[in-house]
């Protein structure tokens, strides 16, 4: 599978840093090994990361 080029430009040294927010209201995939603690967008840890990362 080949991805088509995009028109999005990034600064030199930039990186993609997605954030996954886990919510205990939704079931985890059966057999999942990674089960992080629930977090919401209002969570202090998430807010601190967003402030730090800009």
C-alpha positions as a Markdown table, in Angstrom:
| # | Residue | x | y | z |
|---|---|---|---|---|
| 1 | Unk | 0.0 | 0.0 | 0.0 |
| 2 | Unk | 1.5 | 3.3 | -1.1 |
| 3 | Unk | 0.4 | 6.5 | 0.6 |
| 4 | Unk | -0.2 | 9.5 | -1.6 |
| 5 | Unk | 2.0 | 12.6 | -1.0 |
| 6 | Unk | 0.3 | 15.3 | 1.0 |
| 7 | Unk | 0.5 | 19.1 | 0.8 |
| 8 | Unk | 1.2 | 19.4 | 4.5 |
| 9 | Unk | 4.6 | 21.0 | 5.2 |
| 10 | Unk | 6.5 | 20.5 | 8.5 |
| 11 | Unk | 9.3 | 22.4 | 10.0 |
| 12 | Unk | 12.8 | 20.8 | 9.9 |
| 13 | Unk | 13.1 | 18.5 | 12.9 |
| 14 | Unk | 9.4 | 18.2 | 13.5 |
| 15 | Unk | 7.8 | 14.9 | 14.4 |
| 16 | Unk | 4.3 | 13.5 | 14.5 |
| 17 | Unk | 3.3 | 12.8 | 18.1 |
| 18 | Unk | -0.2 | 11.4 | 18.4 |
| 19 | Unk | -1.8 | 11.1 | 21.8 |
| 20 | Unk | -4.0 | 8.2 | 22.7 |
| 21 | Unk | -6.5 | 8.8 | 25.4 |
| 22 | Unk | -7.9 | 5.7 | 27.0 |
| 23 | Unk | -11.4 | 5.7 | 28.4 |
| 24 | Unk | -12.6 | 3.0 | 30.7 |
| 25 | Unk | -16.2 | 3.4 | 29.4 |
| 26 | Unk | -15.0 | 1.5 | 26.2 |
| 27 | Unk | -13.9 | -2.1 | 26.4 |
| 28 | Unk | -10.4 | -3.1 | 25.7 |
| 29 | Unk | -9.7 | -5.5 | 22.8 |
| 30 | Unk | -9.8 | -9.1 | 24.0 |
| 31 | Unk | -6.3 | -10.4 | 24.7 |
| 32 | Unk | -4.8 | -6.8 | 24.8 |
| 33 | Unk | -1.5 | -6.8 | 26.7 |
| 34 | Unk | -1.3 | -3.1 | 27.1 |
| 35 | Unk | -3.9 | -1.7 | 29.5 |
| 36 | Unk | -3.0 | 1.8 | 30.4 |
| 37 | Unk | -4.9 | 3.7 | 33.1 |
| 38 | Unk | -8.0 | 5.7 | 32.0 |
| 39 | Unk | -7.4 | 9.3 | 31.1 |
| 40 | Unk | -9.6 | 12.1 | 29.7 |
| 41 | Unk | -8.8 | 15.4 | 28.0 |
| 42 | Unk | -9.5 | 17.0 | 31.4 |
| 43 | Unk | -6.9 | 14.8 | 33.1 |
| 44 | Unk | -4.0 | 16.8 | 34.6 |
| 45 | Unk | -1.5 | 14.5 | 32.9 |
| 46 | Unk | -3.0 | 15.1 | 29.5 |
| 47 | Unk | -3.3 | 18.9 | 30.1 |
| 48 | Unk | 0.3 | 19.1 | 31.2 |
| 49 | Unk | 1.5 | 17.2 | 28.1 |
| 50 | Unk | -0.5 | 19.5 | 25.9 |
| 51 | Unk | 1.0 | 22.6 | 27.6 |
| 52 | Unk | 4.5 | 21.2 | 27.4 |
| 53 | Unk | 4.3 | 20.1 | 23.8 |
| 54 | Unk | 2.7 | 23.4 | 22.6 |
